[in-house]
Amino acid sequence: MNDKNGKPLIGFAHAWYGVKKAINSERNLRLHVLASICVIAGGIIFRLSIIKWTVIILAIGLVLVAEFLNTAIEKMINYVKPDIHPRAKEIKDIAAGAVLIASVIAAAVGVLIFIPEFFRWINGF
Ligand SMILES: Nc1ncnc2c1ncn2[C@@H]1O[C@H](COP(=O)(O)OP(=O)(O)OP(=O)(O)O)[C@@H](O)[C@H]1O
């Protein structure tokens, strides 16, 4: 892939390598990707409106971005401070907290969007 001057998009290649590396090395990240695929399948089944799709995509993006940043922080700490240290624990726990907050928000969005859709679907029969 090239930019508008015909040069290869080296930055994109590095970023794509990072995406693959993170997904291959982090089980939690794979679980979140799997959950995102299930949510997208649910959205297709329930034929969500554009506005609901937008909110769902933002919620998925929030969780995945938090998970990728958490993975990067974990790897950085493992690199610079591989031994046990209270500061390393604090940094990793805070990064994990960001994922927890994003996940709770995404779960709330999922409930608010999919529960009414589910009842509408049931009443359709
Ligand atoms: N160097 C360290 N010093 C002190 N505590 C640590 C250290 N590394 C990890 N911990 C503690 O262990 C927890 C788990 O850290 P770890 O790096 O194993 O992430 P993880 O739970 O395996 O995440 P993932 O499953 O996404 O890889 C941290 O949140 C922290 O509380």
The ligand as an SDF file (V2000), in Angstrom:
LIG
                    3D

 31 33  0  0  0  0  0  0  0  0999 V2000
    6.1240   -6.7170   38.0450 N   0  0  0  0  0  0  0  0  0  0  0  0
    5.0490   -6.7990   38.8320 C   0  0  0  0  0  0  0  0  0  0  0  0
    5.1230   -6.4040   40.1230 N   0  0  0  0  0  0  0  0  0  0  0  0
    4.0560   -6.4730   40.9440 C   0  0  0  0  0  0  0  0  0  0  0  0
    2.8330   -6.9130   40.5550 N   0  0  0  0  0  0  0  0  0  0  0  0
    2.6840   -7.3190   39.2880 C   0  0  0  0  0  0  0  0  0  0  0  0
    3.7660   -7.2920   38.3560 C   0  0  0  0  0  0  0  0  0  0  0  0
    3.3310   -7.7680   37.1630 N   0  0  0  0  0  0  0  0  0  0  0  0
    2.0410   -8.0490   37.3470 C   0  0  0  0  0  0  0  0  0  0  0  0
    1.6280   -7.7950   38.6040 N   0  0  0  0  0  0  0  0  0  0  0  0
    0.2800   -7.9750   39.1600 C   0  0  0  0  0  0  0  0  0  0  0  0
   -0.3560   -9.0420   38.4710 O   0  0  0  0  0  0  0  0  0  0  0  0
   -1.4990   -8.5500   37.7510 C   0  0  0  0  0  0  0  0  0  0  0  0
   -1.5590   -9.2580   36.4160 C   0  0  0  0  0  0  0  0  0  0  0  0
   -0.4840   -8.8160   35.6250 O   0  0  0  0  0  0  0  0  0  0  0  0
   -0.1110   -9.4790   34.2450 P   0  0  0  0  0  0  0  0  0  0  0  0
    1.0120   -8.7530   33.6330 O   0  0  0  0  0  0  0  0  0  0  0  0
    0.1080  -10.9290   34.4550 O   0  0  0  0  0  0  0  0  0  0  0  0
   -1.3660   -9.2080   33.4430 O   0  0  0  0  0  0  0  0  0  0  0  0
   -2.4780  -10.2780   33.1130 P   0  0  0  0  0  0  0  0  0  0  0  0
   -3.5240  -10.2810   34.1770 O   0  0  0  0  0  0  0  0  0  0  0  0
   -1.7940  -11.5380   32.7590 O   0  0  0  0  0  0  0  0  0  0  0  0
   -3.0910   -9.6060   31.8810 O   0  0  0  0  0  0  0  0  0  0  0  0
   -3.3890  -10.3500   30.5670 P   0  0  0  0  0  0  0  0  0  0  0  0
   -4.2130  -11.5530   30.9680 O   0  0  0  0  0  0  0  0  0  0  0  0
   -4.1200   -9.3120   29.7910 O   0  0  0  0  0  0  0  0  0  0  0  0
   -2.0190  -10.7070   30.0510 O   0  0  0  0  0  0  0  0  0  0  0  0
   -1.2810   -7.0400   37.6230 C   0  0  0  0  0  0  0  0  0  0  0  0
   -2.5100   -6.3350   37.4850 O   0  0  0  0  0  0  0  0  0  0  0  0
   -0.5660   -6.7260   38.9220 C   0  0  0  0  0  0  0  0  0  0  0  0
   -1.4990   -6.5960   39.9830 O   0  0  0  0  0  0  0  0  0  0  0  0
  1  2  1  0
  2  3  1  0
  2  7  2  0
  3  4  2  0
  4  5  1  0
  5  6  2  0
  6  7  1  0
  6 10  1  0
  7  8  1  0
  8  9  2  0
  9 10  1  0
 10 11  1  0
 11 12  1  0
 11 30  1  0
 12 13  1  0
 13 14  1  0
 13 28  1  0
 14 15  1  0
 15 16  1  0
 16 17  2  0
 16 18  1  0
 16 19  1  0
 19 20  1  0
 20 21  2  0
 20 22  1  0
 20 23  1  0
 23 24  1  0
 24 25  2  0
 24 26  1  0
 24 27  1  0
 28 29  1  0
 28 30  1  0
 30 31  1  0
M  END
$$$$
